Amino acid sequence: MKIQADALLFDNDGTLVSSLESVYRCWTRWAEEYGITAEEFARVELHGRPAAEIAADLLPADRVPEAVVRIEQLEVEDVEGGVHLLPGTRALLDSVPADRWAVVTSATRRLAEARLDEAGIRPKTLIAADDITRGKPDPEPFLLAARRLGVDPARCVVFEDAPAGLQAGRSAGMTTVALTTTHQAAELHADVVVTDLSAVSALVTDGGVEISVGG
């Protein structure tokens, strides 16, 4: 399958890199510190959502700000050795000019930059939780990325591993490519579903970027 686009928008964790072990290690410690039971914690969707929204689902409003600071501290401290590139990431990013792609993450800028730096990825455009008022599944993060890149949202392709991110991409009017790195294919509603970015290649043309997607 070939997709014609002007820009590629990537989620970070679970799409470009994996830090899942670190994420669960830090959030489990955080939950214990805040007296949240395993049952309460299990009911909350963790992946692909801003920390502030997760904390708000579990704690009284007056405790959320300090709780968000704490989880960011735990995760930043756990970055070293806790992040690795997923298959296909380096080859795909190296094939696309820096002004044709962006990272759109639910993490804070501090945490996102720490994880990306650990993996050796330095995007020219990064949209983080600090930049938006409504996180995924709202389309705001992806629409902001398109605006920063100066492209039509309809000419953007979103690469995501989480249902919330895919919903955000669809709501933004973008083509969506789902990766089965953290969820089963049946859980992912997208235009195309692949295992990881090793199934994706890109060719820069006069008309933009031609994306080839395998299985």
Residue pairs with C-beta under 8 A, 6 or more apart in sequence:
1 192
1 212
1 213
2 210
2 211
2 212
2 213
3 157
3 175
3 192
3 210
3 211
3 213
4 155
4 207
4 208
4 209
4 210
4 211
5 155
5 156
5 157
5 175
5 208
5 209
5 210
5 211
6 100
6 149
6 151
6 152
6 155
6 156
6 208
6 209
7 100
7 101
7 102
7 145
7 146
7 149
7 151
7 155
7 156
7 157
7 209
8 96
8 100
8 101
8 102
8 156
8 157
8 159
8 202
8 209
8 211
9 101
9 102
9 103
9 104
9 142
9 145
9 146
9 156
9 157
9 158
9 159
9 169
9 174
10 16
10 101
10 102
10 103
10 104
10 159
11 48
11 103
11 104
11 105
11 106
11 158
11 159
11 160
11 161
11 162
11 165
12 103
12 104
12 105
12 107
12 112
12 115
12 116
13 19
13 20
13 23
13 47
13 105
13 107
13 115
14 20
14 47
14 48
14 86
14 161
14 162
14 179
14 181
14 182
15 86
15 159
15 160
15 161
15 179
15 181
15 197
16 85
16 86
16 89
16 93
16 103
16 116
16 119
16 121
16 197
17 83
17 84
17 85
17 86
17 89
17 115
17 116
17 119
17 121
18 83
18 84
18 86
18 181
19 79
19 82
19 83
19 84
19 115
20 182
21 82
22 75
22 78
22 79
22 82
22 83
23 46
23 47
23 75
24 46
25 78
25 82
26 71
26 74
26 75
26 78
27 41
27 46
27 54
27 71
28 41
29 74
30 67
30 70
30 71
30 74
31 38
31 40
31 41
31 58
33 70
34 58
34 59
34 63
34 67
36 58
36 59
40 58
41 58
44 54
44 57
44 58
45 54
45 164
46 54
47 161
47 162
47 164
47 182
47 183
48 106
48 136
48 160
48 161
48 162
48 163
48 164
48 165
49 106
49 135
49 136
49 162
49 164
50 106
50 107
50 129
50 135
50 136
51 68
51 71
51 72
51 106
51 107
51 108
51 129
52 64
52 68
52 129
52 135
53 135
55 63
55 64
55 67
55 68
55 71
56 64
59 67
72 108
72 110
72 111
75 107
75 111
76 110
76 111
76 114
79 111
79 114
79 115
79 118
80 118
82 118
83 115
83 118
83 119
84 119
85 119
85 120
85 121
86 179
86 181
86 196
86 197
87 196
87 197
87 198
88 196
88 197
88 198
88 199
88 200
89 119
89 121
89 197
91 197
91 198
91 201
92 197
92 200
92 201
92 202
93 101
93 121
95 201
95 202
95 203
95 204
96 202
96 204
96 209
97 204
98 123
98 124
99 124
99 125
99 149
100 149
100 204
100 208
100 209
101 123
101 125
102 123
102 124
102 125
102 126
102 127
102 145
102 148
102 149
103 112
103 116
103 121
103 123
103 125
103 126
103 127
104 127
104 141
104 142
104 145
104 158
104 165
105 112
105 126
105 127
105 128
105 129
106 129
106 135
106 136
106 141
106 164
106 165
107 115
107 128
107 129
108 128
108 129
108 130
109 126
109 128
109 129
109 130
109 131
112 126
112 128
113 126
116 122
116 123
116 126
125 145
125 148
125 149
127 141
127 142
127 144
127 145
127 148
129 135
131 141
131 144
132 138
132 140
132 141
132 144
133 140
134 140
135 141
136 162
136 164
136 165
136 167
136 168
137 163
137 164
137 165
137 167
137 168
137 171
138 168
138 171
139 168
139 169
139 171
139 172
139 173
140 168
141 168
142 153
142 156
142 158
142 168
142 169
142 172
142 174
143 153
143 172
145 156
146 152
146 153
146 156
146 172
146 174
149 156
153 172
153 173
153 174
154 173
154 174
155 208
156 172
156 174
156 175
157 174
157 175
157 176
157 177
157 211
158 165
158 166
158 168
158 169
158 172
158 174
158 175
158 176
158 177
159 177
159 179
159 197
159 200
160 166
160 168
160 169
160 176
160 177
160 178
160 179
160 190
161 178
161 179
161 180
161 181
161 182
161 183
161 188
162 182
162 183
163 183
163 187
163 188
163 189
166 176
166 178
166 188
166 189
166 190
167 189
169 175
169 176
169 190
170 176
170 189
170 190
175 191
176 189
176 190
176 191
176 192
177 190
177 191
177 192
177 193
177 194
177 200
177 213
178 185
178 188
178 189
178 190
178 192
178 193
178 194
179 193
179 194
179 195
179 196
179 197
180 188
180 193
180 194
180 195
180 196
181 195
181 196
185 193
192 213
194 200
194 213
194 214
194 215
195 215
199 213
199 214
199 215
200 211
200 212
200 213
200 214
201 211
201 212
202 209
202 210
202 211
202 212
203 209
203 210
203 212
204 210
